[in-house]
Structures are given as structure tokens and as C-alpha cells.
Amino acid sequence: MASTIVNAPCTVPSVKGFETQNYVGLRPISSLRFNSGRTSTSGRSRGLFVVRACERHDGHVKKIEMSIEECEAAVVAGNAPEAPPVPPKPAAPVGTPVIKPYQLTRRPRRNRKSPALRASFQETSISPANFVYPLFIHEGQEDTPIGAMPGCYRLGWRHGLVEEVAKARDVGVNSIVLFPKVPDALKSPTGDEAYNDNGLVPRTIRLLKDKFPDLVIYTDVALDPYSSDGHDGIVREDGVIMNDETVHQLCKQAVSQARAGADVVSPSDMMDGRVGAIRAALDSEGFHHVSIMSYTAKYASSFYGPFREALDSNPRFGDKKTYQMNPANYREALVEAHEDEAEGADILLVKPGLPYLDIIRLLRDQSPLPIAAYQ
């Protein structure tokens, strides 16, 4: 599973001579073979490879000090582990005028503010810099497998996650997006834990920025991991997902993530008007430099089942079709894209990726913004 920023022609040369032993996390499987009738120059079929998060190559297993349940219980009791503080805001030169920031809906410089972001949005190449690595995190110290996603893990935020990010950077992937598994005891109908400045995601952001200052961190802005109902918004007693009240909570969540050091906040909730409200909230708190990647065309899909298991965020009732898009609708993607652009989105995303290549092409042709796809 990966997100990627799509900005290049579709014609790329094939990769020859790929050796899995030269890349961290790629493990050859000798028991599997391509069955296309072709063989390598040596006459043998080439083996497939799989990607495994947190492969231990040295055989060393860290001693577990606390169980997952003990870690979660400590957080619920208000004894969250310490994380590095947010660095102080750099001082301006003496004599710099003190002014009220301009109310700009669009600030193109946000996509040019660092070498890593400029590499992400370069329009004429595809490289590891274009990929955004989705990482699942939890309060535990050990990494635990995700049953519905073979080879993927919930990573302990202090150990396994740091190791996995280091491996990704070694092969040129310097952008990640965080998805938390939140203790049930912290979930509520209004998802207030989403904007706890000492919650799992803000702590993780601060830790990663302390260790990898140039890492580009995307965050998910939605209430479903924090909601006792499992929906992306606040649920009224008749089952209706409340739009504007949810957006109010999402604004506080985005500001909390920006305060911790997030580079890009990514509203995936599909509430109306949330991009403009989040942009205004970020700007009012001084986070003009933080970008918004909007889940512009997010279609209702059964593909999300394993993802929801990873986050323990399945809806407790019903489905998400009143806010996620109808898979039969093509032109509706343009409506969402035009709204997100007007409200100040910096990047537009299509999800799922591969089944909606036509929507990716449509937005690429209609919008000057970078187009992302969640595969």
C-alpha cells in the first residue's frame, strides 16, 4: 500500500537486473515463480519479492519492557511517555516589520519550501521521492502484524517506526503518512482525542522530526480512529453524520498536528467545506507554511476493509456512503476538485488509486495542482 504524487508521463523504462539483496526490506521468495513462459538469460525463472515492514536482518530482538495493554493503560491514565518538545519558532532579523499576515487562499511557495518537497512535486520524473509511505502506529513497544494485511505491521511509535523510517530513507523514500490505532478507552462520540497535543500522532511527529528534521510528514485528518462510532464525523442520534460540527473538530485536529510539526495535513473525511475551514484555522494560528492534501475523490469501497482493521476503525453501524463518493460517478470528481481548489488545497488525492485511473487522468487534465493517488 502506498500513496504517490503523480506528475510524470506514463512511459517509464523497465528495470533490468533487479537484485533484492541490495535493497533493505526486500526478501526473495524462491518458492514462487512467474508463470509467463519466459525465463531469464540463465534459463531459470526469476523469483518474486515481497516487502516486509521492520524486517530484522541482524536477528536482534529488543527486550519488551511493557505490554501493549500496559502502554495503553498508562496513556489512558494520563501518564503518556515523554516526546521531544516542539522547536522554538525561528526569530526574524531585527527591524523586520510586524504585520498582520495576508489572508491568502493560495500560497504556491508551500510546495517549494524544502528540497524534499520540491523533489516530491517535480513534474518530469518518477523516483522514490514521489512516494509517500503509509505507516500504522500504536502505543505498544513491539510491532504487531495486521491480520488482513499480510507483511504489514502496527509499528511501535518509539522503536519500530523509527527503524522503518530509516530504512525507507535509505532507499530514497523521504515522505510518510501516519495512521494511528487509538486505545478504545480514549475514543468518544465527538473524537476529542484527535486534537490532544500529547496524543499518539503529535508525539510521533515530534519524535520523528527530532531524529529526521528533513522528513516530510503527512497526517490523516479524520475522526474515525478516535470515534467510538467508527465514522469520520460526529453521529447524530438518528444516524446522520453532522457536517459542520465535524469540520469544527477537524480544524482543531489539523492545528494540533501542525503545532507538533506536520508538513502536510490530509483531510480524508469527505465533509463539505472542510478544506477552506482547515486553511483558515491553520492560517489563524500562524501555520501558513503547512500544506493541505485533500482526499478530493474518495470513493466508497470495499478495498478499505483491511485498512479499517489496521486502525480498529470499522463503523459500528451502517456505511460511509453519505459522505464518500458513489463509484458510479465520474463528473462528481470535478465538482469536488473545483471546491477543494477554491478553498485552498495544495494537493488533490484520488482513492482508491488503481481502480480509478480514469479519475486520476481527469483531474490531471483539469487541475494545475499536484495529483496524488492512494494505492
N, C-alpha and C positions, 0 to 999 in steps of 0.2 A: 504494500500500500504506500503510495507516495503522492504528494502534490508536486506539480511542476509549473513554472511560469513558461507559457508558450509564446515565443516571439520569433521563431525561425522558420525557414522553408521546411517542407516535409521531407525533402530529399536529403538523406544523410548516408555516407558510405558505410558499408558493413564493417564489422570489427573482425579482424583476422588474427589468428594465433592467440586467442584469449586464454590466459593461464590463470586458473582460480587460485593457485597457491600464492600469487603475487598480490592478492587483494585481501585485506582484513575482512573476516566475516563471510567469505565465500568458501563453501565446503563442497568438494566434488562428490558426487554420488555414483559410484561405479556400477551399482545395480540397475541404473536407469540409462536408457539409450534412446536417441532419436530414431524413429522408425520411418524415415522418409525415403529409404532406398539408396541414400548417398552415404559414402564413407569418407574418412579423411585420407590424406595422401598416404598414410601408413597402412591403409586398409582396415583400420578399426573404427567403429562408430564412436563419435565423441560423446562424452558424458554430460549430463545436465548439471547445473549447480543450483544450490539454494542459498538464500540469505537468511542468516540466523542472528537475531539480536543478542548481544552480550555473549558471544562465543568465548569461552575461556581457553586460551591457547597454551597457557603455562601450567594448567592443571591446578592452580592455586584457588582455593575456595575461601572466601572471607568468613571469619567466625561471626556467627549471628549473635548479637548481644540482646536483642529484644524481638519478640514475635510481632507479626503484623497486628494482631489484636492488641498487644501491649502498646505499640506505637500509636494506633488509632485511639485507644483509651486515653493515652497521655494528651493527645491533641484535643480530644473532646473535653478533658478536664481543664483545659487552658494552659497546659504545660507543653506548648509546641517547641520543637528544637530551635535553637538559635540559627539564624541565617545572617550573612553579611548585610550591613546597612546599605541603604541607597547612597551612592556617592553624592557629595555636595554639588550644587549647581555651579558650574564654572563662572568666575567673575568676569564682567566686561571691563574693557580698559577705562581708566579714569577719564572723565569728560564725556563718556557715552551718554547721549540724551535719554532721559527716562520718558517713555511714551506709552500710550495705550496701544497694544498690538492691533494691527489692521484686521478687520473681520473679513478674511479671505476664505472663500469656499474652496478654492483650489490653490495648492502650493506645490507646483511641479518639482521644486527642489527636494521635497521629501524623498522622492525616488532617486536622488543623486547624492545623498548626504554622506555615503561611505563607499569605499572600494567594493565591499561585499554587496551592497545594494545595487551599485552601478553594474557590477558583473551579473547580478540576477536579472536585470532588465535590459541588458544589451540585446539588440534586436536581430542580430545577424549570426548567431551561433547557438548551438546546444551543447552544454557541458554540465559537469556536476554542479556548477554554481547555479544552474537553473532549478535544481531540485530542492524541495522543502521536505524534510524528513519528519513524518508524524511519529511522535513518541508518547507512549502511555505511561503515566506515573502514578505512584501510590505512596502511602505513608510508611509502608514496610521497608525493612532494610535489605531483604533479599528480592531477587527478581522472580516473578511467578508467571508460569505460562498461561496464555489465554486460550481456553479450550477451542473456541470457534475460529481461532486464527493460528493454525499450526506454524511454529517457528517465530511467533511474536510473543512479547512479554510485557507485563506491567513491571516497570523498572523502579527500583528504589531510588528516590529522588536524590539521595546524598552519595550513592556509590555507583550502582549500575547505570544510572542515567549519565553521570559524568564520564564513565568509561565509554559508553556508547557514542556520546557526542564526540569524544576524542577520536574514536575510530572513524566516524563519519568525516570529520575534518581531514583526517589522513588521506582520504580518497577524494577530497575536493568538495564535499557537501558541507556548506557552512550556514545553512538555514534549517531551522527546526520549527515544528509547531507542537505545542504541549496539550495533552488531553488528560485530565485528572480523574482518578477513581476516588471519590469522596466518601468518607465514613458515613454510614446510614444515619448515625446519631446527629450529624451536622446538617442533614437535609431538612428542608421545610417547604411548606406550600409556596412561599414567596422567594425561596432561594437566596436568603440573605448572606449565606456563607460565600456566595460568588464574589462579594466585594469586601471580604475580610482581608485587610492588608497583611495579616500574618497567616493567611491560608496557604494551602499547598502550592498553588500556582505562583503567587507572589514570592514565596520563599524560594521556590525553584528558580525563578527568574533571577533573583538576587544572587543566588549561589552560582549559576551559570555565568552571569555577567562578571562576577568576581574572578572566575577561573578563565573565561574566554571572552575578554572585553569586546572583540570584534565579531562575535557570534550574532547572527541575525535571528531574533526570537519572535515568532508569530504566536499569538494566543487565540484561543477559541472564546468567543463572546456568545454565551447562551446559558440558559438556566437549567437545562435538562440534567447535567451532572450533579446539580445542587438541589434539585426539586424532589420533594417526596412523591410527587405525581409522575415524574419522569418525562414531563413535557418541557418544551423550550420556553414556555411562558407561564404566567400565573393562571390557574384554572378557577373559573367561577363555579359556584355550586351546581349549576346546570350543565357543566362540562364545557362551556365556552372558554376559549383561550383569550384572555384580555390583552389587547394590543398595546394601548398607550401606557398602561400601568406596567406592563412588562418592559417596554422601552425605557421607562424611568429607571428600572433596576439594571438594565443592560448598560446604561450610561455610567452608573456608579461602578459596575464591574470593569468596564473599559478603562476608566480613570484609575482604578486601583491597580490594574495591570500595567498601565503606562507609568504610574508612580514607582512601581518596582523595577522598571527598566525595559519593558517590552518595546520592540521596534515597530511591530505591525499588529494591530488588533483586528480580529476576523469575526465579525458577526455572522453566525451561521443559523440564526433563529428564524429568519424569514418574516419578521414582523414588519409591518408597513412603517416607513418613516424613520427607521432606527439609524440609518447611516447619517442623515442630517443631524439627528439629535446627538449621536455619539460625537460627530465632528464638533458640534457646538460645545459639548461638555468637555472634550479634550482641550479645545482652544481656550475655554474659560479658565482652565486650570494651568495654562501655560505649556501644554503639550502639543504645540503646533507642529513639531517635528515628527510626531508619531503618525504612521500611515494607517489607512483602513483598507483591508482586503475584504470586500463584501462577497458573501455567498450570494451571487446575483441570481443564478439559475440553479436552484437546488430542488431537484425533483423528488417526489415521494418514491421510495424504492425499497425493495426487499434486500438490496445489497447492504443496507445499513445494519442488518441483524447482528453480525459478528462485532461490528464497531460498538453497538449498544451493550453487548455482553462485556466487552472490554472495559467500558465505563460503568457498568451496572446501572444503565440509564434507560432501560426499556420503559415505555409509558405504562402506567398502572392500569389504564383503560383506553379504549378507542385507538385512534391512529393520529397521524400528524397531517392529514390531507387538507385541513382547513388553513394551513399556513405553508406547507411545502407544495411545490407546483405539480400540476397534473402532467404525467408523462406524455399525454397525447397532445400537449400544447407546445407549438413551435414559436409562434409570433409573440406569445406572452413573455418570452425571454427578452424581447426587445423592450417591452414595457418596463420590466424590472431593471434592465440595463440603463435605460434613459433616466429613470428615477434615481438610481444609485449614482450615476454620473452627476446629475444636477445637485445631489445632496452632498457631494464631496468625496466619493470613493476614489481611492488611488489605484486600485487593482480590482478587476472583476473575476469571479471564480464560477466555474461550472462543476456541478457534482450530481451524479457520478460522472467520471471522465470518459472512459472508452465507449459506453453506450450512447453518448451524446456528442459525438464528433461533429454532427451537423450543427449543433448549438454553438460549439466552440468556433466553428468556421463562421457562423452567422455573426457572433459578437466580434470576432477578429475583423470581419469586413465592415462592421458598423461602428466600431468604437476605436478611438486612438489610444485607449488605456491598455496597459499590460493585461493579458488574459491568462488566468490560472485554471488548471484542471485538477480536481482531486480524484486520483485513480485508486 
